[in-house]
Amino acid sequence: MSLVDRKNFWHIFLRVIGLFVVIFLAFQLADLAGENESVRTIVRNYGLVGIFMVSVLSGFNFVVPIPAVAFLPLFVASGLSFWPAIFVIALGVSLADSIAFLIGRVGRQIFHNPFEKKVFSKLEEIQKHYGVSPMGILFLFASLAPLPNEILLIPIGFLGYRFIKILPVLLAGNVAFNILYAYGVLSLFRIF
């Protein structure tokens, strides 16, 4: 294994360990919330608005690579309902993802040198050839891939797709991801 491969392996390994630590801490906070009225009161006071703000921040995956749904056990143990929390998290993440899409749209207007024009013409050729396919890919990516949605949204913004076409697909993908993640994490920690 080369030095770059080892470095990449350790980077991914540490991120996975970090994610498990955060999930473990979320469950510990949920247990604490079950026993401590002040923690439950804090979460209830901020409620769905607090969840929305946390999810917008976590939606910027490059800044905060921890999904807000990891804290779902804390939210539920504090008295908030499961389904509204899932949908509010999906809305917050979709708002953050929408900003990435808009960055792609603005980026298209900013870049004018010949290299970018070649890239844009190639992307437009792909768009013409495959049409709606990027929407299906975006849905699958947003709902299944544990990677930042910005990876696809910025190029889709460069392509000039309309936001009104992107938003329902993005929202549906984020709802699916959060449901799958929530049930997976909750089931994983029921084992322990």
Phi, psi and omega per residue, in radians:
M1 nan 2.286 -3.120
S2 -1.313 2.949 -3.120
L3 -1.075 -0.688 3.134
V4 -1.145 -0.748 3.122
D5 -1.101 -0.734 3.109
R6 -1.113 -0.744 -3.137
K7 -1.103 -0.757 3.118
N8 -1.124 -0.736 3.100
F9 -1.018 -0.857 -3.107
W10 -1.162 -0.602 3.089
H11 -1.102 -0.831 3.128
I12 -1.153 -0.755 3.140
F13 -1.031 -0.794 -3.138
L14 -1.157 -0.616 3.091
R15 -1.164 -0.709 3.112
V16 -1.135 -0.780 3.096
I17 -1.064 -0.763 3.115
G18 -1.045 -0.719 3.122
L19 -1.113 -0.761 3.110
F20 -1.123 -0.640 3.089
V21 -1.108 -0.767 3.127
V22 -1.100 -0.769 3.122
I23 -1.095 -0.761 3.104
F24 -1.045 -0.771 3.117
L25 -1.124 -0.627 3.097
A26 -1.097 -0.704 3.103
F27 -1.210 -0.620 3.074
Q28 -1.133 -0.710 3.072
L29 -1.125 -0.630 3.091
A30 -1.116 -0.733 3.069
D31 -1.096 -0.730 3.112
L32 -1.096 -0.694 3.133
A33 -1.131 -0.561 3.103
G34 -1.163 -0.468 -3.101
E35 -1.799 -0.350 -2.992
N36 -2.045 1.994 -3.102
E37 -1.150 -0.560 -3.101
S38 -1.190 -0.636 3.084
V39 -1.157 -0.779 3.109
R40 -1.062 -0.678 -3.130
T41 -1.142 -0.739 3.129
I42 -1.066 -0.840 -3.119
V43 -1.139 -0.734 3.130
R44 -1.144 -0.652 -3.134
N45 -1.098 -0.707 3.122
Y46 -1.445 -0.510 3.018
G47 0.846 -2.448 -3.078
L48 -1.195 -0.505 3.081
V49 -1.146 -0.737 3.090
G50 -1.109 -0.738 3.097
I51 -1.078 -0.727 3.134
F52 -1.074 -0.789 -3.129
M53 -1.129 -0.722 3.100
V54 -1.109 -0.710 -3.102
S55 -1.239 -0.588 3.060
V56 -1.113 -0.790 3.130
L57 -1.099 -0.761 -3.132
S58 -1.267 -0.328 3.097
G59 -1.173 -0.382 3.030
F60 -1.476 1.344 -2.995
N61 -1.000 -0.490 -3.132
F62 -1.283 -0.426 3.134
V63 -1.569 -0.915 -3.117
V64 -2.184 1.694 -3.050
P65 -1.440 0.584 3.135
I66 -2.047 2.088 3.135
P67 -1.196 2.437 -3.132
A68 -1.096 -0.501 -3.131
V69 -1.133 -0.282 3.074
A70 -1.102 -0.415 -3.136
F71 -1.651 0.148 -3.131
L72 -0.980 -0.715 3.108
P73 -1.023 -0.649 3.083
L74 -1.132 -0.782 -3.124
F75 -1.076 -0.789 -3.102
V76 -1.207 -0.724 3.130
A77 -1.144 -0.391 3.132
S78 -1.523 0.015 3.053
G79 1.844 0.016 3.108
L80 -1.468 2.628 -3.100
S81 -1.375 2.538 -3.087
F82 -1.068 -0.990 -3.015
W83 -1.153 -0.792 3.075
P84 -1.043 -0.659 3.120
A85 -1.106 -0.743 3.122
I86 -1.046 -0.814 -3.089
F87 -1.221 -0.625 3.097
V88 -1.183 -0.687 3.080
I89 -1.079 -0.789 3.128
A90 -1.080 -0.685 3.092
L91 -1.115 -0.772 -3.139
G92 -1.114 -0.770 3.122
V93 -1.146 -0.664 3.118
S94 -1.129 -0.634 3.071
L95 -1.104 -0.789 3.108
A96 -1.101 -0.731 3.103
D97 -1.124 -0.595 3.113
S98 -1.107 -0.606 3.096
I99 -1.140 -0.694 3.082
A100 -1.096 -0.719 3.087
F101 -1.040 -0.786 -3.138
L102 -1.135 -0.574 3.054
I103 -1.070 -0.723 3.067
G104 -1.084 -0.719 3.118
R105 -1.113 -0.774 3.136
V106 -1.183 -0.659 3.138
G107 -1.037 -0.598 3.117
R108 -1.091 -0.644 -3.123
Q109 -1.307 -0.486 -3.039
I110 -1.405 -0.761 -3.035
F111 -1.376 2.220 -3.110
H112 -2.328 0.041 -3.091
N113 -1.381 2.895 -3.024
P114 -1.049 -0.622 3.141
F115 -1.077 -0.833 -3.139
E116 -1.120 -0.620 3.114
K117 -1.107 -0.644 3.073
K118 -1.136 -0.757 3.130
V119 -1.090 -0.796 -3.134
F120 -1.101 -0.720 -3.131
S121 -1.146 -0.635 3.094
K122 -1.164 -0.754 3.103
L123 -1.096 -0.708 3.118
E124 -1.163 -0.622 3.083
E125 -1.107 -0.739 3.087
I126 -1.096 -0.737 -3.136
Q127 -1.072 -0.783 -3.136
K128 -1.133 -0.676 -3.082
H129 -1.284 -0.707 -3.041
Y130 -1.785 -0.222 3.034
G131 0.980 -1.852 -3.021
V132 -1.473 -0.205 -3.087
S133 -0.882 -0.704 3.121
P134 -1.016 -0.487 3.118
M135 -1.216 -0.717 3.080
G136 -1.139 -0.732 3.099
I137 -1.116 -0.742 3.114
L138 -1.057 -0.773 3.127
F139 -1.055 -0.862 -3.131
L140 -1.087 -0.719 -3.138
F141 -1.140 -0.820 -3.106
A142 -1.174 -0.536 -3.078
S143 -1.588 -0.396 -3.039
L144 -2.088 -0.555 -3.033
A145 -1.449 2.233 3.086
P146 -1.463 0.764 -3.133
L147 -2.130 2.805 3.125
P148 -1.075 2.318 3.102
N149 -1.145 -0.326 3.134
E150 -1.038 -0.444 3.133
I151 -0.988 -0.652 3.115
L152 -1.696 -0.575 -3.005
L153 -1.207 -0.637 3.138
I154 -1.141 -0.838 3.063
P155 -1.093 -0.635 3.103
I156 -1.128 -0.627 3.047
G157 -1.133 -0.703 3.076
F158 -1.035 -0.636 -3.116
L159 -1.208 -0.295 3.097
G160 1.539 0.318 3.065
Y161 -1.051 2.621 3.136
R162 -1.386 2.444 -3.109
F163 -1.057 -0.610 -3.108
I164 -1.132 -0.460 3.069
K165 -1.421 -0.547 -3.075
I166 -1.345 -0.738 -2.974
L167 -0.999 -0.866 -3.135
P168 -1.090 -0.667 3.134
V169 -1.158 -0.771 -3.140
L170 -1.117 -0.799 3.141
L171 -1.094 -0.786 3.113
A172 -1.078 -0.727 3.108
G173 -1.122 -0.725 3.125
N174 -1.197 -0.645 3.070
V175 -1.098 -0.826 -3.141
A176 -1.057 -0.776 -3.141
F177 -1.058 -0.798 -3.094
N178 -1.179 -0.632 3.081
I179 -1.155 -0.843 3.125
L180 -1.061 -0.770 -3.131
Y181 -1.122 -0.800 -3.097
A182 -1.082 -0.830 -3.140
Y183 -1.172 -0.637 3.107
G184 -1.161 -0.797 -3.129
V185 -1.177 -0.759 -3.141
L186 -1.107 -0.706 3.122
S187 -1.190 -0.683 3.134
L188 -1.053 -0.769 -3.084
F189 -1.432 -0.223 2.996
R190 -1.254 -0.476 3.111
I191 -1.122 -0.710 -3.104
F192 -1.451 nan nan
